[in-house]
Amino acid sequence: MFWKFDLHTTSHIDQLLDREDVTLRELMEEDDVLQECKAQNRRLLLFLSQDHCMQELVSLITTEPPADLEERSRFKFPNIACELLTSDVSLINDKLGGDESLLEMLYHFLEQDPPLNPLLASFFSKTIGNLIARKTEQVITFLKKKEGFIGLVLKHIDASAMMDLLLRLISCVEPAPLRQDVLHWLNEEKLVQRLTELIHTGRDEERQSNASQTLCDIIRLSRDQANQMQENVEADPLLAVLESQESVAGLLKNMFEGEKSEASIVNGTQVLLTLLETRRSGLEGLMDLYSQGYERSYTVNSSILNAIEPHLKDFQQLLLDPPKKSAILTTVGVLEQPLGNARLHMARLVAALLQTSAPSICQELCNLATMDLLLHLQCLGCGFLLNLQLFQKCRLVQRILDAWEENDKIQAEGGTRRGNMGHLTRIANMVVQNLEKGPVQAQITDLIKELPEDCRGRWESFVDETLRETNRRNTVELVSTHNMHSSSEDDDMESPFPNDLSLQQAFSDYQIQQMTANFVDQFGFNDEEFTCCKERIRQFDDADEEEDIWEEKEINYATQAKSRTR
């Protein structure tokens, strides 16, 4: 009796379109309007592409909704409008990208006074970004005619959506000749110089942070694309400016000019660290190094080092006298002078400079006695001169032994274990590893032999007994912690951890954080566990096509944070 059931279902949207007086808002109220649009419902697309409908859709994503509306529904229609405009349907793309009056409506959004509504800014950026990818020539021609376009984008750079828009222009334009034309246009507009000027004492911190992140992303994008291109392709003009001595010197001047500001120092140092990268940072870079060797390595441009060298004394002074910070209450008491983010970033910068092995920079750091301030840096592989500083002038071995014995005394008296003991263990293991193998093995062996006899004896006992036992205990705890999380179903499975004979070496690899083949083979990688570590440039990903974003959900469109977490 199948004829009792009508198995043919008609979309309610089609029923609405049968009415002559149907409105855009009525269609947008339907739960399946996005699915029908992406499914190329011809009647719906013809309706949406009418002039009055397209104008209303653009108006929705660029006009602040009335404040008296309930927060739950205030941005409902703007969000749906953005999804419809960026649904990647050729009829809508053609209409939006080919109608200059609609592009003018979009562009007018940038002409507002700051601050922009961050949610509307994201809708605007996503829509323009989609057009840059799909209707490239029309949109680029339109934007290039607008003399103040870059200035307006930078005026609103406190909204992270403006960063995304700039990166779309740099990375999503095809074919290559047109992309090169866009890069030259952005360079003529002095994009790099104007972003650098925003990293300056007295500037708004969100603007500084987003400007810094944009410059870092430009460097990485440009280097990656250059790595993928053939050698005869013209160099990226934005990267050439960023790596120039003049540009780096200008950034350093902004960082240290006038009153010290933690924001300008941290954000400027982020750019310098990116310039000094010899491979991509994060998990992607580590896996590239493991699987491809050094194929993706970049050479640090000498102009960068030449610009940095005169400012090493400024780095030293900053380590001695950082921007003032208030005392903070910790679990073990009040910390009167916190290390602070500025000094932490300076330490990272010095470590990156040491990795370049530039003789003049190493010599200047020795002259300034920077190593005595930064003993916690793992810089044992940076050459004889620095090793001499560490083992003789800085008395590295004696200070390891003294710090360890002092901690033992504190704990024996009932006190709390020092918070830096894990790091001290890593340093001690680094010394031992370089004594056993490595490019400076002979030099460090000679330096150890030159220690006073009583100190040498203490060190040998420490390595053979205390350090060995610490490594063994830490390794056992590491394995035990893993087993605590194992389900009963996994009890019979073969353990992914190495056998006892290799535990100590595996943990040593872990401590010094060397991503060796040995470590990777023994412990492995799980993509899901490391997703949060990947440093990616945020893209304009569409929502899941199968998800109904409005059905049975409590939605709060509270204003989003403007600057991206670094």
N, C-alpha and C positions, 0 to 999 in steps of 0.2 A: 504493500500500500504506500509506496514511496511518493505517489502523486499527492498525498496529503500534506507533504512538506515542501515549502518553496525554498529550494537550495540556492536560488539566485539572489544574491544580496546587492542592493543598489546603494552606493555611497550617499550619505545624507547631503554631502557637498553638491553632488549632481542634482539632487532635489532642490537645494537652495538656488542653484544656478538656473533652474527652470523659471524662477521668478524674475520678472523684469526689474523689480525694485530692490533686489538683494544688495546689501552693502558689504564693504570690505570687512568691517568690524564683525558682522554676522559670520562671515566665512572664517575669520580668525578665531572665533569662539569655538569652532569645531576642533575636536581633539586630533583628528587625522589630517588636518590641513597641510602639515609639513610632509607627511608621508605621500599624500596625493600630489603635492607639488613635485617632489623628487621622483615620483612614479610617472611623471610626465602626463598628468591628466590635462589633455589638450584644452578642454573648456575652461578649466581653472586657470591655466597659464595665460590664455587669451584674455581672461578677465583681469588677472593681476597685472598684465603688461599694458593695460590702458593708462593713458597719461595721468588721469586723476588718481588712480590706484597707486601708481609708482610714486607720485608726489606725496601721497599720504604715507606710504611706507618710509620714504626718506625722511619725511617730517617727524615720524615717530622715533627714529633712531637719533635725531639731532636736536630735538626739542625737549626741554625739561618737563616731565609730566606734572600735572597739578599737585601741589603739596598736600591738599586736603583728601587725597585718595588714600584708601587703606594700603599700608606698606606691602601687604601680600600681593596685591594686584596692580600696584603702581607701575611696575616695569614689565608687566606681563605682555602687553601689546608691543612695546619697543623690542623686547626679546624675540617675539615671534616674527616681527618685521625684519629683524636682522637675519634670522634663520632663513626666511623666505628670500631675502636679497642675496644671501650667500649660499643658496642651495645648489649652486653650480649647474643651473639650467640655462642652456644657451639663449633661449628667448628672453629671459630676464637679464642675463649678462649683456646681451646685445642692446637691449633697451636702455639699461643704466649706463653702459659705457659709451653708447653712441649719441646720447641726448645731453648736450652741453648744459641745458637748463637744470637737469637733475644733478650733474656734476657740480654746478654752481651752488645748488642747495646743500650738497654734502660739504663743499669747501667752506661755506659760510660758518659751519660749526667751529672751524679753527679760529675764526675772527672774533670769537667771544672773549671776554676778559677772563683771566684765570681766577680761581681754579675751575677746570672742567669737571663735570660730574664723571667720576671714574668709570661708572657702568656705561654711560652713553659714549664715553671716549673709547671703550673697548668695542662697542657696536660699530662706531664710526671706523675705527682702525681695521676691524675685521672686514668690513664692507669694502673699504679702499684697497686693503690687501688682496682680497679676492679679485678685484678688478685689475690690479697690477699683474697678477698671475694669468688672468684670462683675457683681458682686453688691454694688453700691455701698451701697444703703440698709442692708442687713443688716450689712455690715462696719462702716460708719460708726457705726451705732447701737451695735454691740458695743464699738467702741473708745472712744466718748464716755462709756460707762458705767465705763470704767477710768480712775479719777482720776489714776493715776500714769503713764499711757501716755507722754506727752511727756517726762516726767522720765527714764523708762527709755530712750527713744530717744536722748536727749541724753547719757545715761550711757554709751552705746556709740557715740557719734558718731565715735570714732576709727576705726570700721569704715565705709568709704565706702558700704556697702550701706544704712546708716541714713540717709545723705543722700538716697539715691535714694528711700527710703520716704517721707520728708518731702515730697519734690518730687512724688511720686505723689499725695499727699493734696492738694497745692496745684493741680496741673495736670490731673489725670485724673478729677475728679469731675464728673459730669453728672447732671441738667440744671443750668442756671445758678443757680436758686434754692438747690439743694442745695449747690452749690459755694460760694455766698456764705455759707451757714450754716456750712460747714466752715471757711472763712476766719475767720469771727467766733469760732468755737470755738478755733482756733489762736491767735487774737489774745488771747482771754480767758485762754488758758494762758500768755500772755506769751512766745510763741515767739521773737520778734525780740529781746527784751531778754535772754532766757536764752542765745541764741546769741552775742549781743554780749559777754556776761560771760565767755564762753569765750576770747575774744581778749584775753588779759591776760598780762602778765609772770608767769612761774612756772607757767603752764599747760602741759600736754603739747603739743608742737609739732604732732603729728598731729591732736589735737583742735582746736587753733587753726586749722590749715589747712582742715580739713573744715567747721568752723563758718563760716569766712570764705567758702569756696566756696558753701556753702548759702545764705548771705545774698546773695551775688552772683547766684546762680541765681534766687532769689526775686524780686529786683529786675527782672531781665530777663524772667522769665516773666510777672510782674504787668504790666509795661509793655507787653509784646507782646499779652497778652490784653486789656488795656484799649484798646489800639490797634485791636483787631478788634471790640470790642463797640460797641454803640450808645451815644450820649452820655448817655441817660437811665439807664444801668445804674449801680447803686450802686458807689462807689469801693472799691477793694481796701483793707481795713483794715491788712493787713500792710505794704503799700507806703506807706500814709499814715504809719505809725509809723516806718518806715525813713527816710523823707524828713523827719521832724520834727526841729526844732532840738535838742530834748531828746535824741533818740536819737543823733544825730550827735555831739553834745557828750559823751555818755556813752562812745561809741566812742573819741573822741580822748583822753578822760581815761584810759581803759584803756591806750591806746598809749603815753602819755608818763608815766604814774604810776610812781614808783619807779625801780628800775634799768632802764636802757635795754635792750631785748631786740629783736634783729633780727627774730625770729619774729613778735612782736606788732605791730611797726611795719610789716612787709611785709604781713601778713595784714589788718591794719586798713586799710592804704593800698589794698589790692585792693578793699575794700568802698567806700571813698571814690571811687576811680576809676570804679567801676561807677555810683555815684550821680551822678557828673559826666558820664557818657556822654550825648551828645546824639543818638547813633544807635547801633545794634548794632555791636559791635566785630568784627573778623575779616573774612573774605572776604564773608560774608553781608551785613554792613553796607555794605561798599564797593560791592557789586553793587546793593544796594537804592538807595544814593545815586546810582549811575550811571543805573539804569534808571527810578527813580521820583522823582528829584529829592529834595526835602526832606520828602516826605509823611510819612515815618516818623520824623522828628526829634522828640526830646523836649526840653522846656524844663526847664532846671535850676531846681529849686525854690529860691527865695531863702532859705528857712530853712536849707538845706544850707550856703550860702555864709556866712550869718550865724554859724553854729556854727563854721565853719572859720577865719574871719578872726582871732579872738583867738589862734589857735594858730600863726599864720604865724611868729611868733618862735621857736616850738618847732621848726618845720621848718628855719629858718635855723640854729639851734643844732645840730640833728642833722647838717646838712651840714658844719658846722665840726667837730663832735665826735661821730662815729658810734660805734655799739657796737664795741668792740675786736675786731679780727680778726687772726689770726696771719699772718705773712709767708708768701707763696706763691712757689714756684719756677716761673718761666716759661721759655720757650725763649730769652729774651734776658736772663735773669738773675733775681735775687730782687726781688720786689715787696714792699717793706716795709709799705706801708699800702694794701691793696687798696681800690678804690672801695666794694665791698660792695653787697649787695642792698638794704640799708636806704636808702643814699644814692641808689641807682639809682631806687628807687620814689619817694623824695621828689622827685627831678628830674621824674619822670613826673607826679607830683601837681601840681607847680608849673606844668608845661606845660599840664595840663588846666585849672587855675585861670585861666591866661592866656587860654585859649580862651573862657572865659565873658565876657571883656571887662568884668568888674565893676570900676567905677572905684575903689572904696575898696580892693579887693584889689590892683589894680595900683599904687595909690599907696603902700600899705604895703610891697609888695615893693621898690619904689624906695627907700623910706625905710630898709629893711633892707639895701639893696645886694645883694639876692639875685641880681640879674642878673649881677653881677660873678663870682659863684660858679658860675653856670650858663650861661656863654657858649655852651656847646655846644648849648643848646636852640634850636630854630628858632622864634624868637618875634618875627620882624621885622614881622609883620602885626598887632601887638597895640596899636597906637596911638602917638601922637607922644611921650608922656611916656617910654615904655619905649625907643623908638628913640633919644631924646635920651640916655638912660642908656647905651645900647649904643655909640653912636658917639662920644659926648663923654667921659663918665666912664670907661666900660670900654674905650675906644679900640679898638673892634672892628677897624677897617680896619688900623690899625698892627699889631695883634697877629696878624692873618692874614698880613700881609706878613713880619713878623719870624719867625713860626713856619715859614713856607714857606722863607725864606732860610736859616734855621738847619738845616732838614732837608736842603736842597741842600748845605750845607757839610759836614754829617755824611756824606752819601753820597759827596761828592767825595773825602773822606778815607778812603773804604773802609768806612764804617760801615753800619749797617742802617737802611733806611727806617723812619721813625716809624710806629707802628701806627695813629695817628689821622689820617693824611693823607687817607684817603677821606672822613672826616667833615669835615675842613677844606675839602675840595673842595666838599662839599655846602653848607657855610656860605657860601663865596665865591660859588657859583652862586645861592644864595638872595638875597644882597645884589644881585647883578647883575640878577636877575629883578625884584626890587622897584624897582630903578632904572629898568627899562624899562617896567614896567606894574605895576598894582596900586593898592590904595586909598591907600597912603602913598608913592606915587612922588614927588610934589612935595616932601614932607618930607625923604625920604632924599636926594634930589638936592641940596637946600639944605645938608644936613648934610655931604655929600661936598664941596661947594664951599667949605665953611668949613674944610676940612683945610688944614694947612700946604702950601705950594706943592710942596716936595720930596716930601711924602707923597702928594699928589694925583697927581704925575707917576709915582711908583712904582706907584701903584694902577692908573693907566691902562695902563701898560706891562704890568703883571701880567695884567690882564683881556684885553688885545689879543693878548698873546703866550703867556705861561705857561699861563693858565687855558684859553685856547682850544685850545692844543696838548694839554693834559691831557685835556680832554673828547674831543678827536678820537681820541687814543690809547686811551682807555678804551672808546670806542664801537667802534673797530676790533677791540679785544680781545674785546668782548662778542659781536660778530658772528662772529669767528674761532672762538671757543669753541663757539658753536652749530653751526657748520659741521663741527667736528671730530666731532660726535656724529651727523652725518647718514649714513644708509646709502647704498650705491651706488644703490639703487633710487630714492632721493629726489633724485639729482643733477639730473635733468631737470625736477624740479618747480619751480614758481615759488617763490622765497624768500618766507617770511612776513614778513621784515624790511623796513622801509621803504627807499627809495632813498637815495643818498648825501646828497642835499640836506636830508633830514629827519633824518639820523642824530643830528646834534648835539642838535637839539631833543628827539628821543626820549630820548636818554640823559640830557639835563638833566631831563626829566620823571621818569625813573627815579631819578636821584640825589636829587631832593627828595621823592620818594615821593608825588607828587600823583597820585591816580587820575583823571587827566583823561580826557575822551572821546578825545583825541588818542592817549594812551598805550594805552588799551583797544583802539582801532581798529587800531593798528599792531602791537601785540604779541599781543593776544588773550588769552583765558583758556582753560585746559584744566582741566576739573573734576577729572580724576584727579590732576593735579599739585598742586592746591590742597586736596585732601581733608584733608591733615594740618593745614591752617591753620584749618579751620572750628571755631569754638567752639560746641560743642553740649552740651546737657545729656544725659548718658548715659541712654538708655532701656533698658527691659527687653526687648530684642529676642530672639526665640526663635532657636534654632539652625536652620540650613538643614534643611528638612523632608526633603530627599532624602539627607542625609548620614548614614551610619552612624557614629556617634561612637566605637564600640568596635572596629570591625573592623580588624584588622591595623595597629594603631597603638600606639606606645609612649607611654603617658600618665603624666605625673608630676604628682601632685596636691600639689606642695609648697605650703606656705602662701603665699598671695598677699600682695603689699604692701597695706597697709591704706588709705593715703591716696592720693587721685587726684593724678596729676601736674598741676601748675598751669601 
